[in-house]
Amino acid sequence: MKSMNIAIIGCGNLGMALARGLIDSGVQASGIRLTRRHTDVLSSFAEEGCMVMSDNRKAIEGCSLVILAVKPYNVEALLQEISPGIIAGQHIVASVATGISTATLVSLLPKGTSVFRAMPNTAADVKESLTCVCASGSGRDGSEVVESLFAVLGEVIWIEEALMEAATVLGACGIAYVMRFIRAMVQGGIEIGFDAHTASAIVQQTVRGAAQLLIERSSHPESEIDKVTTPKGCTIAGLNEMEHHGFSSALIKGIKASYDQINGK
Ligand SMILES: NC(=O)c1ccc[n+]([C@@H]2O[C@H](COP(=O)([O-])OP(=O)(O)OC[C@H]3O[C@@H](n4cnc5c(N)ncnc54)[C@H](OP(=O)(O)O)[C@@H]3O)[C@@H](O)[C@H]2O)c1
């Protein structure tokens, strides 16, 4: 991938995170083309050697990998614009547009084009994304390239397309759920005596540490909870009080509500 020509079409927040990740992982800037209408926003990438332009058709010429990073409502018009320049067998197309199925992408692209869909989250900005990726039914040619592309943003998991909406809820909306959890912990921390800055520092590292324990030990959350709940102690008193107020239930119901909303129920 390092010597590939790669076009990121619609280089906004996510596109810029991808471009940064690619450059930082050693992809030659001269092989990266970035498009958007307001190209001035991309001047720092141009200074690093990327080709910055607003001509989407020109950007994909001679590229192997085309990343669609526009908003979902721009996808159809964009594909009508660039599709005549896409060559099946040469271009691999990967879309990050939420809710746009590979069937829709395939229907707007030349027959036989390798098409992938991905759902990163905003932690892509700090290269800690969890990106769920799926291939279109028509084939997985180019899957290694697509995996290395999204690996520059963090971890990659391949899933069936039928789970893409669930992935959006758990992985992308999940960032917001965790942020609200963190904010509530900080508010509690202030009430028991810390200033906001110190409470935030304690909570952020505690959340990172908790996730790292699970990642490195592959343990179950409940077995880590057992280690810190002394009989008649303060941890179990707090945890049970949270559960009496519906802590786990509220989270599960919230995830289900997001899922119902994304599926138009
Ligand atoms: N942000 C995330 O973490 C995240 C996570 C999962 C999925 N997604 C998906 O990723 C996509 C991008 O999200 P985002 O947050 O990066 O949005 P964004 O910041 O709005 O980026 C999209 C960019 O597309 C450009 N654009 C619009 N029409 C264009 C056209 N015809 N040709 C070229 N560029 C065009 C816009 O720039 P100009 O106005 O300058 O053209 C805009 O900066 C969305 O489909 C979203 O659903 C994002």
The ligand as an SDF file (V2000), in Angstrom:
LIG
                    3D

 48 52  0  0  0  0  0  0  0  0999 V2000
  -16.4820   11.3460   11.4730 N   0  0  0  0  0  0  0  0  0  0  0  0
  -16.5040   10.0770   11.8180 C   0  0  0  0  0  0  0  0  0  0  0  0
  -15.8460    9.6270   12.7620 O   0  0  0  0  0  0  0  0  0  0  0  0
  -17.3230    9.0890   11.0490 C   0  0  0  0  0  0  0  0  0  0  0  0
  -17.4990    7.8050   11.5590 C   0  0  0  0  0  0  0  0  0  0  0  0
  -18.1770    6.8710   10.7810 C   0  0  0  0  0  0  0  0  0  0  0  0
  -18.6390    7.2170    9.5300 C   0  0  0  0  0  0  0  0  0  0  0  0
  -18.5080    8.4930    9.0760 N   0  0  0  0  0  0  0  0  0  0  0  0
  -18.9970    8.8250    7.7470 C   0  0  0  0  0  0  0  0  0  0  0  0
  -17.9150    9.3820    7.0330 O   0  0  0  0  0  0  0  0  0  0  0  0
  -18.3880   10.3460    6.1090 C   0  0  0  0  0  0  0  0  0  0  0  0
  -17.6340   11.6450    6.3190 C   0  0  0  0  0  0  0  0  0  0  0  0
  -17.8870   12.1400    7.6260 O   0  0  0  0  0  0  0  0  0  0  0  0
  -17.1440   13.4230    8.1580 P   0  0  0  0  0  0  0  0  0  0  0  0
  -17.4810   13.5560    9.5790 O   0  0  0  0  0  0  0  0  0  0  0  0
  -15.7000   13.3740    7.7510 O   0  0  0  0  0  0  0  0  0  0  0  0
  -17.9120   14.5470    7.2990 O   0  0  0  0  0  0  0  0  0  0  0  0
  -17.3530   15.9340    6.7630 P   0  0  0  0  0  0  0  0  0  0  0  0
  -16.3400   16.4920    7.7120 O   0  0  0  0  0  0  0  0  0  0  0  0
  -18.5420   16.7640    6.4180 O   0  0  0  0  0  0  0  0  0  0  0  0
  -16.5690   15.5390    5.4380 O   0  0  0  0  0  0  0  0  0  0  0  0
  -17.1890   15.3690    4.1760 C   0  0  0  0  0  0  0  0  0  0  0  0
  -16.5210   16.3150    3.2130 C   0  0  0  0  0  0  0  0  0  0  0  0
  -17.0120   16.0880    1.9030 O   0  0  0  0  0  0  0  0  0  0  0  0
  -16.7610   17.2740    1.1650 C   0  0  0  0  0  0  0  0  0  0  0  0
  -17.6290   17.2570   -0.0120 N   0  0  0  0  0  0  0  0  0  0  0  0
  -18.9640   17.4510   -0.0990 C   0  0  0  0  0  0  0  0  0  0  0  0
  -19.3840   17.3140   -1.3620 N   0  0  0  0  0  0  0  0  0  0  0  0
  -18.2830   17.0150   -2.0970 C   0  0  0  0  0  0  0  0  0  0  0  0
  -18.0750   16.7490   -3.4770 C   0  0  0  0  0  0  0  0  0  0  0  0
  -19.0710   16.7560   -4.3580 N   0  0  0  0  0  0  0  0  0  0  0  0
  -16.8210   16.4740   -3.8800 N   0  0  0  0  0  0  0  0  0  0  0  0
  -15.7900   16.4500   -2.9970 C   0  0  0  0  0  0  0  0  0  0  0  0
  -15.9300   16.7040   -1.6910 N   0  0  0  0  0  0  0  0  0  0  0  0
  -17.1620   16.9760   -1.2450 C   0  0  0  0  0  0  0  0  0  0  0  0
  -17.0440   18.4180    2.1340 C   0  0  0  0  0  0  0  0  0  0  0  0
  -16.1010   19.4610    1.9640 O   0  0  0  0  0  0  0  0  0  0  0  0
  -16.4000   20.7310    1.0190 P   0  0  0  0  0  0  0  0  0  0  0  0
  -17.6560   21.3560    1.5360 O   0  0  0  0  0  0  0  0  0  0  0  0
  -15.1730   21.5560    1.1460 O   0  0  0  0  0  0  0  0  0  0  0  0
  -16.5770   20.1210   -0.3430 O   0  0  0  0  0  0  0  0  0  0  0  0
  -16.7840   17.7790    3.5150 C   0  0  0  0  0  0  0  0  0  0  0  0
  -15.6540   18.3030    4.1580 O   0  0  0  0  0  0  0  0  0  0  0  0
  -19.8760   10.4710    6.3320 C   0  0  0  0  0  0  0  0  0  0  0  0
  -20.5590    9.7700    5.3210 O   0  0  0  0  0  0  0  0  0  0  0  0
  -20.1140    9.8430    7.6820 C   0  0  0  0  0  0  0  0  0  0  0  0
  -21.3650    9.2090    7.7180 O   0  0  0  0  0  0  0  0  0  0  0  0
  -17.8410    9.4280    9.8050 C   0  0  0  0  0  0  0  0  0  0  0  0
  1  2  1  0
  2  3  2  0
  2  4  1  0
  4  5  1  0
  4 48  2  0
  5  6  2  0
  6  7  1  0
  7  8  2  0
  8  9  1  0
  8 48  1  0
  9 10  1  0
  9 46  1  0
 10 11  1  0
 11 12  1  0
 11 44  1  0
 12 13  1  0
 13 14  1  0
 14 15  2  0
 14 16  1  0
 14 17  1  0
 17 18  1  0
 18 19  2  0
 18 20  1  0
 18 21  1  0
 21 22  1  0
 22 23  1  0
 23 24  1  0
 23 42  1  0
 24 25  1  0
 25 26  1  0
 25 36  1  0
 26 27  1  0
 26 35  1  0
 27 28  2  0
 28 29  1  0
 29 30  1  0
 29 35  2  0
 30 31  1  0
 30 32  2  0
 32 33  1  0
 33 34  2  0
 34 35  1  0
 36 37  1  0
 36 42  1  0
 37 38  1  0
 38 39  2  0
 38 40  1  0
 38 41  1  0
 42 43  1  0
 44 45  1  0
 44 46  1  0
 46 47  1  0
M  CHG  2   8   1  16  -1
M  END
$$$$
